[in-house]
Amino acid sequence: MTNNYDYSKIRVARNEFEALMKIHGVSNRRMARVMEITEVTSRKYIVDPSLIRVIHAFRMAQYLGLTTIDIVDTIAYDLKQ
């Protein structure tokens, strides 16, 4: 993980989940390895985070030092809009 992120990339994020991943410096490849999924699936999760399974959210939360509820709330925020 890195703290060197570009605010312009965060502003163009498609959803809050993608913005969260960019803030923490998580790339598509890193996300796939952490969640133990393929890169194709991780791209689908970035486009539509509502597809993420609970176990994958749990693994990402552990990696980021967050709780699973934080990840779920981030996904739910986009669903409300």
Buried (B, 14 or more C-beta within 10 A) or exposed (E): EEEEBEEEEBEEBEBBBBBBBBBBEBEBEBBBBBBEBEEEBBEBBBEBBEEBEEEBBBBBBEBBEBEBEBBBEBBEEBEEE
